[in-house]
Amino acid sequence: MSAVTKRKMGRRRDSGWWQRMLRAPSPRLTSAQLSSGRGDMHRRKFLTAVAGMIAAPGVVRAKQQFDGTVLNINGYGGDYDRLLNEYVAKPLRERTGLQVKYQPGQASAAVAKLIASKDNPPFDLIMADSPNMPDIIANDLVEKITEAEVKNIAKLKPSVREFGDYGVPYLTNAIILACNSKYVKRPLSSYNDLARADLKGKLALISPENTRGLLTLLGIGAATGGDVNNLAPAFSFLSSIKANIATISPAATNLAQLYQQEEVWAGPFWDGRTYSIR
């Protein structure tokens, strides 16, 4: 979910690319375009133009249009940010002069930074997981964004925009059961397999503070007799497999590192991160 962060002064206001567009006040942006005396209105036009480029690459072709302008966005680290830099930031800078800077980290940490620095947000746009969006909206950090600003929003199915006009969904991922075949000779075929004895002390789980953790919890619930309205079986199951759990982390980059170092052997993980490790 990608969203544009809000300017505090005039009533303000999260990777297909960005998960949600957030509108941010960023006094730190001091390029000619943003400090030319046209103030917040010019900034809105600038961010709207960027949003248009996101939705319709090729619209803006003037090399110097955003020369000297820096757009600060949070990232997720590892290959995720590397690919965004290579296939998003680099082409944008070559075509328009706009420089995009990704700051790796967790979405929850990025949201915390925004809440703590409302008057001087560290990001102009933010990529956020769905579980982060209620806090973002409740703290008045983001502007609404509609087809009037980004026409290609009309191509999205209405049900995809789970928070209405707040943010633009741009990415759908899947959680899969991954394992290191060097040590795990029988692949995992069900969440129930997380209780197997051969995984003692080698299981990596994802914290439910973000989307992937919630999806994992729902998957475990469905496999153990629960459902979206009853996660008691999932919590009971997690309690029963404590001996297997080596770590619980919200950070995909940390878990990827543990898999690569062979400190953990199996667990629910993002499909893309798993392919990257392979």
N, C-alpha and C positions, 0 to 999 in steps of 0.2 A: 504494500500500500504506500503510495507516494503522495506527499502533501506539501503545500507551500506555507511557510511559517508567517506569523503575523507581526505587523508593526504596531508597537504600543501607542504611539503618538496619536493617530487618528482613529482609534478603535480598530485595531488589528487587521488580526489574523495573524504514512507515512504515508525482482526487480526484475510489442511489449518491452518497456524499460523499468520505470520507477513504480514502486508499490502504491504510494499515494502522494499527491502534490500538496505540500504545506506552504503557506505563505509566511515568510519571516521578515521581521524588521531587521535589518543588519546594518547598524551604523558603521560597521567596519568596512562596508563596501564603499570605497571612495573613488571609484573610477569616474571619468569625465561624464559618462552617461548618468550616473547616480548622484553626482554632486554638482550638477550644472545649474542648480537653482530651481529646478522644476519639482523637486521634493518627492513626496510620496506618490503623487499621480504618475510621475515618470517611472518610478520604481515599479508600480503596478503594471504599466505598459511593458516595461522590461521583462518582468516575470511572465506576463501573459504571452509575450513574444517567444520566450524560452519554452513555455508550455506548448505553444503552437509548433515549435520545432520538434518537440518530443513526439507529439501526436502525428505530425506530418513532415518527416525529414525531407529536405529539399526545398521547403518554402523560403527559407532565409539562406541566401547564397553570398551575400556581400561579406567578403573576408574581414573587413574592418568594422563591421556593424557593432560588435561587442568587444572589440580589441581593448585589452586592459581591464576587463570586467572579470571578477572571480566569483564563482558560485560555490558555496560551501555546503556539502551534503554529507550525512553520515554514511558509513559503509558497514559491511558485514565481515570484512577481512578475507585473507586468502585468495583463492581463485575467483571468488565472487567479485571482489574489488578489482582484481587484475583484469578480468574480462570487461568490466564496466569501463575501466580506464582505456583498454585497447579498442573496444568497439563502440563506445559512447563518447567518452571525454575527448579522446584523440581526434576522431572525425569532426566533432563539433568545433574544436579549436582550429583545425585546419580550414574549415569552411566559414566560420563566423568570427574567430578571434576570441570567443568565450573560453575561459579557463575553468574547468570543473575540478574541484578538489574533494576527494573522498576521505573521510576520517574514520578508519576502521574501529569497530567496537560492537557492542550489543545494542539492539533496538531499545531495550528497557533503559540502558545507561544513557542513550541519546535523549530519550524522553525526559529522564531525570535532569539532564543538563538544561533542556529547554525550560522546564518548570522552574529551575533554580535561577535562570537568567532571562526572565521574560522581557526585561528592558533592553537587553543586549544579547539576543539569541545567537548561539554558536553556529547555527545552520540556517541557510536560506530555504532549503527544502529538506524534508526528512523522509527516510524510508522506515516504515513502522510495521510491525506485525499487528494483525487484527486485535489481539488482546490489549495492545497498547493504546488503541484509538479512543476508548472511552475516557482515559485520563487526559489525553491530548485535547479532546473536545471540551471536557469539563473544566480544564484550566484555561480555556479560551486562547489556545495557542495557534489555531489554524483558521484560515479563511475558507469559505465555501468556494467550490469551483464547479462551473456548469458548462454546458455546451456553448454558452456565449463566449467563454474564454478559450475553450478547447473543443472545437467542433467534432472531433473524432470520438468524444465521449458518447456520442449518439450511437456508435457502433457496439457499445457494451450492452450486454443483457442487463435490464434494470435490477434483477435480483443479485447481480454481482456487486453492486454498490451497497454493501450492507450498512453503511453509515450515511446513506443519503448523499448529499452534495459535499460531504467532507471526505476529501481524498479521492484518488483515482486508482483502483486496483490494476495492477499490471502483471502480476505473476501468480501462477498456481503451481505448487510443488506437491510431491508425494513423499510420504514417510514409508520406507521399506525396511525389512529385517535384513541387516547386513552382518556378515561374519568373515573372519579371516580363515580361508580354507586350509591354510598351513597348519592351523591348530584345531579348527572345528571341522571334523570330517563329515558330519551329517548336517546339511544346511537347515536353517530355521524355517519352518513352514507355518508356524502359528505363534501368536504372542504367548501361548501357553508354554512354548519351548524355552522361554526365558528362565524357566524354573529348572532346566536340565542340570544334572550334577556336573557335566563336563564344562560348565560355564562358571563354576565357582570362582569368585573373586576376579572375573574377567569381563563382566557385563558393564556396558556404558549406557546410561539413561539420560534423557534430555529433561531438564527442568520444565514444569508446566507454566512457567512465567511467560512463555512465548508460544507462538502458533504451533511449532513442532512438538513442544511438550504436551500441549493440549490434545493434539491429534494422537500422540502416543497413548495418552491416558484414555481417550475414547476407544482406541483400538484394543487396549488391554481390557477395558470394560466390556466391549462387545464379545471378546473371546472368553470372558469368564462369567458370562451370564447377566451382565448389566446392560445398560444402554445410556443414551445421552442424558436421560433424566434420573439415572440411578448408577452412580459411580462407586457405590459401596463395595461391590465385588472387585473392582480395580484396585482400590486401596488395600483391601484384604490380601489380594494377590501380591502386591508390592511388598507388603509387610512379611509375607511368607518367603520371599526370595532375597531377603537382605544379605544373606551369605554370598550370593552371586554378584551383588552390585559392587563394582570397583569405584564408580564415580557417578555423580549426577551433576550435570553442568548445563547452563543455558547457552553456552558459546559453542557454535558449530566448529569454529577454528580450533578450539582447544580439544574437542573430541576427535577431530580429524588428525591432530597431532598425536594423540594417544593411540589411535589406530595405527598410524604410521610407525610409531615407536614400539608397537606390539605390546603395549602395556594393557590394552583392552582388546578383546577378540570379537565381541559381538554386541548387537543391540539395535534398536530402532534408529534410523538415521535418514537424513535427506537423500533422495535419489541422486541429485546432482553432485553432492559432496562425495557420495560413494563412488560414482563414476570417476570423479577426479582422482580419488585415492588409487583406484585401479589403474 
